[in-house]
Amino acid sequence: MTVTRFAVDLGVLPVALDLGGTFVFALSGAAAGVKHRLDVFGALVLALVAASSGGMVRDVLIGAVPPAALVDWRYLAVSLLAGAVVLLWHSAVERLRNPVQLFDAVGLALFAVSGAHKALAFHVGPLPAALLGMLSGIGGGIVRDLLVAEVPTVLRAEIYAVAALAGAAVVVLGSALGVPSSLATAAGALLCFGLRFMALRRGWRLPVAGEQEPSADAAKTRWRA
C-alpha cells in the first residue's frame, strides 16, 4: 500500500477535524482583528492565516504538498465563512467570555489531533507524529499573535503547547494500542481542550525560574481581560 492510498483511506476523519479546526481558528483570528480594530480586509486576512498556518507547515514537513489549505477550496470557504460570522455578529461573539482564547482552545484541540492523525497516515513515527500534531495546533495562533504585535501564547509560561502535545500523544498512543480512531480522537481533543481551558480559568502555568506563582485573583483577571 502506498503512502497516497493509505492517506486517502484514513483521510475522512483528519479532513473533518482539519476543517473544524480551520473554522474555529478563523473565528479566533477574526475576533482578534475586531479586538485590534483592523479593517474588514485585515480581519479576514487574520482569519485566513490563523486558520491555515499550522496545517500548511505540517503538510510541508510530512511531504503532503501542495498543502491541503492551498488546493482544497473548502479550507478557504470555511475560513471566509468564519471571518464573516465574526464581522457580521461580532457583538454576539464578544458576549462569550474572552472569545479569542476560547476559540483558540477549541482550535488547538482539533488541530492537535488532526495533525497527529495525518502524520501517522503518512507513516511518520510515533514521536514525530505527536510533535507534528502539536505544531499543527500552535502554528496558527503563533502567526495570528505576531501579526497583531502580541507575544505568542506558546512563548509565555501558560500551558499551551503542552496541552497540544498531550492531545496528540493520546491519538498516537491509541493508534499504537489499536484503539478505535474516533475514541482516541475524542479523548485526545478533550484532554487538550480541558488542559487549556483549566489553564485559562485556574491560572495553570509552567514554572518560571525565579518567579513567584501568580495568585488566583491574578489568573482570573487574565482570563477576563
N, C-alpha and C positions, 0 to 999 in steps of 0.2 A: 504493500500500500504506500503510495507516495505521500509526501507532505501535503500536497494540494488536496488530494482526495480525503485525507484524514481531517484537514481543516474544514472541508465542506461538510463532512459527516457530523462533525461536532460543532458546526458553526451557528446553529439556531440560538442556543442559549447565550453564548457570548455576544452575538449581534443584538439580541433583545436587551441584554444588560448594558451593552455599549450605548444603545440608543436611549435607554432610560437615564444612564449617567450623563449622556450628552445633553438631554433636556434639562436635567436638574442643574448641571454645572452652567449651562447657558442662562438659566434663571439667576444663578449667583452672580454671573458676570454682568448681566443687565442690571440687576439690583445694585451692584457696586457702581455701575455707571450712573444710575439715578442718584445714588448717595453722594457721588462726587460731582454731580451736576454737569455731566457730559451731555453733548447734544445727541440727537437721535442716532445719527450715524456712529458716533463714538460708542454709545451704549450697545449697539448691535455688533460692532467690531469686538468689543469686550466680551459679549456673549459668545461670539464665534471662537475666539482664541481660548477662552476659559473652557469651552466645551470640547475642543479638538486637540489641544496641545499635548496632553498626556498620552492619548491614544496614538497620535501620529509618531511620537518618539518611540513608543513601544513597538509599533508596526515596523518602523525602520530598523530597530535593533534585532527583531526576530526574522527580518527578511520578507515581511509581508508588504511588498512595495508594488505599486504606489499605495500609500496608506489608505485605509478604507474611507477616512473622512474626506479624501480628495476625489474618490471615484464613485462613491455611493451617494446619490442625491438626497437620500433620507437624512444623512447627518446634517447637511446644510439646511434642509427644510425644518428639521426638528429644532436646530439652533435658532433659526429666524423666528419660528413659532414661539419659542420660549421667550426670546427677546421682545416680541410683540406683546405677549401676555403681560410682561412686567411694565412695558411702556404704556400700555392702554389701561391697565388696572393696578398701577403702582401703589395707589393709596390702600387697596385691599392687601397687596403683598406686604406693605410696610406694617400692617397691623399684626403680622406674625412677629414673634419676639426675635429680633436680630435676624432678619431673613437671609442675609448673605451667609452667615455662619451656619444657619440651619440647612439651607440648600447645599452648601459646601459639604456638610457632614453626610448628607444623603448621597451626593455625587461621589464623594470619596469612597463610600462603601461599595457602590455599584461598579465603579471603575476598578477598584482593587480586585474584586472577584472576577470581573470580566477579563481584566488583564492577565490574571493567573490562568484562567481557562484558555485564553488564546495562545499564551506562551506554551502551555502543555500541548495544545493541538499542533504546534509547530516543533514538537519533540525537544523542547528546551528542558534541561534538567530541573529537578525539584527546587533547589536553592535559587538558581537564576529565575525560575518561573515566579517564585514568591517575590523576589526583588523587582521583577518587571511588573507584577501586579501592584506593588507599592508605587512604582514610578508612574504607572498609569493613573493612579489615584491622586498623586500630589502634583503632577505636571501642570494641569490646567489652573490650579489655584496659585501656583508659583507665578505663572505668566500674568494672570489677572492682577495679582497684588503688585507686581513690578510695574505694570502699565499705569496703575493709579498711584505710583510712588509710595507704596507701603512695603514694609519689611515682610517678606513672605512668611506665612504662618509656620511653615515647616522649619524655618530658621530660628524660631523662638523656642522657648522651653516647653511650650504646650504639647500635649500628646496629640500628634497628627500623623506623621509618617509611621510611628509605631503602631497606631491603630490600623492603618492601611496594610502594613506588613503582617499584622496578626490576622486580619481578614483573608488576605491572600494565602497565608500559610495554612489556614483551615481548608481552603479549596485544594491546595497541593497535597496535604495530608489525606484528605478524603479521597482523592484520586488514587493515591498510593495504597490505601486500605480497601479500595473497591466500594466506597460509599456512593450511593446514587448522587449524580451531579446536582440535582435540584436540592437535595438535603444539605450537601456540603456547601452549596452556594448560599442557601438561606442562612445557614449557621455562620458562615464567614461574613456575610453582609451585616447580619445582626450584631455580631461581635464588633466589627469595625465601627458601625454607627453607634453602638452602645458606649464604646470606649470614648469616642469623640464627643458624643453628647454629654456624657458624665464629666468629661474634662472641662467642657464649657460651663456646665451647671455647678460643678463642685470645685472647680479650680485645680483639677488634677494636672500635674505638670512634671516633667523630668527634672531631676535635681540640677542645680547650678552651683558650681563651686563658689564658696564664699558668700552665698546669698541666703538670707533667711526665707523660710516658707511664707507665702502671702497668706493673709488672713482670709477667713470665709467671706467676710464682707467685701474684701477687695476682689475676690473671684466673682461674686455676684455683680459687682459694679462693672467688671469687664464684660460679662455676659449681656448686661442691659445696655451697654454703650452703643 
